[in-house]
Amino acid sequence: MTQLLQARKGIITKEMEYVANFEKVEAEFIRQHIADGKLVIPANKIHLAGMLKPVGIGRAISTKINANIGASPLDSDDACELAKMNIALKYGADAMMDLSTGGDVDRCRKNLIDHCPVPMGTVPLYEMIMGNKPIQELTYDDILATCRKQAAQGVDFFTIHAGLLRQHLPLVKKRLAGIVSRGGSLIAKWMNYHKKENPFYTIFDDLCDIMLENDVCFSLGDGLRPGCLADATDEAQIGELKVLGELTARAQAKGCQVMVEGPGHVPYDQIEYNMKIQQEICNGAPFYVLGPLVTDIAPGYDHITSAIGATAAAYHGASFLCYVTPREHLGLPTADDVRQGIIAYKIAAHAADVALKIGDARKWDDELSTARANLDWDKHLDLAIDTETATRMHKEKMLPNEDHCTMCGKDWCSVRISKELKESL
C-alpha cells in the first residue's frame, strides 16, 4: 500500500518514523498529516530498496527544496549530471528532478537514481517525444507505457500536466508570454492538433493505477504557470488551478500521494493570495513552487529575484521550493550555478522556517550569533550555511590578531568593544 493508504488505516510506517525523527515531531503527527493529504513522503518502493532516505514534504514541517538537473540534446552528459547532483546534495538539496531531454535518458536516469539518497522526480512527457517524435503522434499507450517504465525504475514523483484543458487555450491569447511551461506548451499543441481533451486528463485514472503500484507521488504540473509578472494570477492560471484541485481529490481518493505545482513569476504583493487560494482549492495538499520570481528584469541574478519570492511563498503556505539558478532564462546551469541556486534556496527556506517557528530553525541562527558575539571565528565559520565560501572570504582578509572583525580593525570593532563593556558592567 501507499504511504497515504497506510496512514488512513492508522499504520505508522518506518518511513513515517524516519521523517518524524528528522523533523523532531511525533510519528503520529506525520501519519495524521499524510492521512489528511497535507503531507507526502515521495518514496518509490524500488528506490526505497536502494539508498533512498525518506523525506517529508508538507507545511507542518520544515520547508524543502528541489534541484533540477538533466542533459539536453545540446549540452551535458551522464557524468556531468551526476556531478551536478552531488553538488546539489552537498549544499543541501532535499530532492532532485531529472529533466533530461537528450542522450540516453534511461541510462542517465538509472545512474542518478542509483546514486541518489533523496527523492527523484521526472517529467515523463519529455521521454515520450524523444527521438524526433512529434508531439502530435503521442498516444495514450505512449503515456502509460513510459510512466509504467519510469515507475519501475524507481522514480519517486512525476510531474503530470493534466490540469491544462482545451477550455483554457483561448485564454492564452490574452497573455504577454503565453505558455512558458515546456510540458504545458506541448500538451496545448497536442490538443490544438487533435481537437481532443488533454490526454493526461482523459486517462488520469489509469495513471493513478500506475502510481499506486510503486507509490509514486503525483506532482500535478502547472502548464499555465505565469512566465512574467504581466501574466500572474490571471484567468488561465486560476482556471487550471481549479482543475488541479479536482485532480488532487481524485488521486487522493484512489490512494495516491499528491503535490501541486505553482508559479512562476508573481509580483510580491500577489504571493500571499496565490499561496492561500491553492491551499483552499487543493485542500491543503503540499504546494511546490518555482520561485516565484518577483521581478523580470534580472537575467543572471534570478536565483536572487526568485529566492525573495520563495521566502514569502513558504511563509504563506508553500512547502516545497524548486530552486532557480543564476542561468535561468539564459541556458542550462553549470555546476557552480547549481551551487549558487541551492544556497540561495536554503537561505530562503530557512528564513521562512524561522518566521514560522518550525522546529529548531531559529536555534541555528542563535548559535551562530553567539559565536559571532564571542569572536569565536572557528565556530562562526563552521555554522555558516556555506562554510567554504565564508572561510575563504575570512582568510583573504585575516589579520595576525583575530580578536576583532576584518572589517573594522581592533580599535573600531564594535563586537570587541561591546564584549568588553559587558564584561565590565
ChimeraX attribute file (.defattr): number of C-alpha atoms within 10 A of each C-alpha:
attribute: neighborCount
match mode: 1-to-1
recipient: residues
	/A:1	13
	/A:2	22
	/A:3	27
	/A:4	29
	/A:5	20
	/A:6	16
	/A:7	22
	/A:8	18
	/A:9	11
	/A:10	13
	/A:11	16
	/A:12	18
	/A:13	13
	/A:14	11
	/A:15	21
	/A:16	25
	/A:17	18
	/A:18	17
	/A:19	21
	/A:20	20
	/A:21	12
	/A:22	14
	/A:23	19
	/A:24	12
	/A:25	14
	/A:26	13
	/A:27	19
	/A:28	16
	/A:29	13
	/A:30	28
	/A:31	27
	/A:32	18
	/A:33	20
	/A:34	25
	/A:35	22
	/A:36	17
	/A:37	27
	/A:38	24
	/A:39	27
	/A:40	27
	/A:41	26
	/A:42	32
	/A:43	28
	/A:44	27
	/A:45	21
	/A:46	19
	/A:47	26
	/A:48	18
	/A:49	10
	/A:50	14
	/A:51	14
	/A:52	22
	/A:53	16
	/A:54	23
	/A:55	22
	/A:56	28
	/A:57	27
	/A:58	26
	/A:59	25
	/A:60	19
	/A:61	21
	/A:62	25
	/A:63	27
	/A:64	25
	/A:65	24
	/A:66	29
	/A:67	27
	/A:68	25
	/A:69	23
	/A:70	28
	/A:71	22
	/A:72	15
	/A:73	11
	/A:74	10
	/A:75	12
	/A:76	18
	/A:77	19
	/A:78	19
	/A:79	13
	/A:80	16
	/A:81	23
	/A:82	20
	/A:83	14
	/A:84	23
	/A:85	26
	/A:86	18
	/A:87	17
	/A:88	27
	/A:89	20
	/A:90	11
	/A:91	17
	/A:92	19
	/A:93	26
	/A:94	25
	/A:95	25
	/A:96	27
	/A:97	24
	/A:98	23
	/A:99	20
	/A:100	26
	/A:101	20
	/A:102	19
	/A:103	19
	/A:104	13
	/A:105	21
	/A:106	14
	/A:107	11
	/A:108	21
	/A:109	25
	/A:110	15
	/A:111	15
	/A:112	23
	/A:113	26
	/A:114	15
	/A:115	14
	/A:116	21
	/A:117	20
	/A:118	23
	/A:119	27
	/A:120	27
	/A:121	28
	/A:122	24
	/A:123	22
	/A:124	25
	/A:125	25
	/A:126	18
	/A:127	22
	/A:128	21
	/A:129	18
	/A:130	15
	/A:131	10
	/A:132	6
	/A:133	11
	/A:134	12
	/A:135	19
	/A:136	15
	/A:137	12
	/A:138	16
	/A:139	12
	/A:140	13
	/A:141	10
	/A:142	15
	/A:143	19
	/A:144	19
	/A:145	14
	/A:146	16
	/A:147	25
	/A:148	18
	/A:149	14
	/A:150	22
	/A:151	25
	/A:152	18
	/A:153	19
	/A:154	27
	/A:155	30
	/A:156	32
	/A:157	29
	/A:158	26
	/A:159	21
	/A:160	25
	/A:161	28
	/A:162	25
	/A:163	25
	/A:164	28
	/A:165	22
	/A:166	16
	/A:167	11
	/A:168	17
	/A:169	18
	/A:170	9
	/A:171	16
	/A:172	17
	/A:173	12
	/A:174	13
	/A:175	17
	/A:176	13
	/A:177	14
	/A:178	19
	/A:179	22
	/A:180	15
	/A:181	18
	/A:182	13
	/A:183	22
	/A:184	22
	/A:185	17
	/A:186	20
	/A:187	26
	/A:188	22
	/A:189	16
	/A:190	20
	/A:191	20
	/A:192	15
	/A:193	11
	/A:194	11
	/A:195	10
	/A:196	12
	/A:197	18
	/A:198	22
	/A:199	18
	/A:200	21
	/A:201	18
	/A:202	13
	/A:203	15
	/A:204	17
	/A:205	15
	/A:206	14
	/A:207	19
	/A:208	22
	/A:209	17
	/A:210	19
	/A:211	26
	/A:212	22
	/A:213	16
	/A:214	22
	/A:215	29
	/A:216	31
	/A:217	28
	/A:218	27
	/A:219	25
	/A:220	25
	/A:221	26
	/A:222	27
	/A:223	29
	/A:224	35
	/A:225	29
	/A:226	27
	/A:227	22
	/A:228	22
	/A:229	20
	/A:230	15
	/A:231	23
	/A:232	23
	/A:233	20
	/A:234	16
	/A:235	16
	/A:236	26
	/A:237	22
	/A:238	18
	/A:239	18
	/A:240	22
	/A:241	27
	/A:242	17
	/A:243	17
	/A:244	25
	/A:245	21
	/A:246	15
	/A:247	22
	/A:248	24
	/A:249	18
	/A:250	16
	/A:251	21
	/A:252	19
	/A:253	14
	/A:254	14
	/A:255	23
	/A:256	27
	/A:257	32
	/A:258	30
	/A:259	30
	/A:260	27
	/A:261	28
	/A:262	27
	/A:263	26
	/A:264	24
	/A:265	26
	/A:266	26
	/A:267	17
	/A:268	17
	/A:269	11
	/A:270	14
	/A:271	25
	/A:272	16
	/A:273	14
	/A:274	20
	/A:275	21
	/A:276	16
	/A:277	16
	/A:278	24
	/A:279	20
	/A:280	12
	/A:281	18
	/A:282	25
	/A:283	16
	/A:284	23
	/A:285	30
	/A:286	27
	/A:287	29
	/A:288	28
	/A:289	26
	/A:290	23
	/A:291	31
	/A:292	31
	/A:293	28
	/A:294	24
	/A:295	18
	/A:296	16
	/A:297	11
	/A:298	14
	/A:299	14
	/A:300	15
	/A:301	15
	/A:302	25
	/A:303	27
	/A:304	22
	/A:305	23
	/A:306	30
	/A:307	29
	/A:308	21
	/A:309	26
	/A:310	35
	/A:311	25
	/A:312	22
	/A:313	32
	/A:314	31
	/A:315	23
	/A:316	19
	/A:317	26
	/A:318	33
	/A:319	29
	/A:320	30
	/A:321	31
	/A:322	27
	/A:323	29
	/A:324	31
	/A:325	31
	/A:326	26
	/A:327	18
	/A:328	18
	/A:329	12
	/A:330	10
	/A:331	10
	/A:332	19
	/A:333	20
	/A:334	17
	/A:335	18
	/A:336	14
	/A:337	19
	/A:338	26
	/A:339	25
	/A:340	20
	/A:341	31
	/A:342	28
	/A:343	21
	/A:344	23
	/A:345	31
	/A:346	26
	/A:347	16
	/A:348	27
	/A:349	27
	/A:350	22
	/A:351	21
	/A:352	25
	/A:353	22
	/A:354	18
	/A:355	13
	/A:356	18
	/A:357	12
	/A:358	17
	/A:359	15
	/A:360	13
	/A:361	18
	/A:362	16
	/A:363	11
	/A:364	15
	/A:365	16
	/A:366	11
	/A:367	14
	/A:368	19
	/A:369	15
	/A:370	14
	/A:371	18
	/A:372	17
	/A:373	16
	/A:374	16
	/A:375	18
	/A:376	16
	/A:377	19
	/A:378	11
	/A:379	15
	/A:380	20
	/A:381	20
	/A:382	15
	/A:383	17
	/A:384	15
	/A:385	17
	/A:386	14
	/A:387	13
	/A:388	12
	/A:389	11
	/A:390	15
	/A:391	17
	/A:392	12
	/A:393	12
	/A:394	16
	/A:395	10
	/A:396	9
	/A:397	11
	/A:398	15
	/A:399	14
	/A:400	6
	/A:401	10
	/A:402	13
	/A:403	16
	/A:404	22
	/A:405	21
	/A:406	17
	/A:407	11
	/A:408	11
	/A:409	15
	/A:410	17
	/A:411	9
	/A:412	12
	/A:413	16
	/A:414	15
	/A:415	18
	/A:416	18
	/A:417	14
	/A:418	12
	/A:419	14
	/A:420	11
	/A:421	10
	/A:422	8
	/A:423	8
	/A:424	7
	/A:425	5
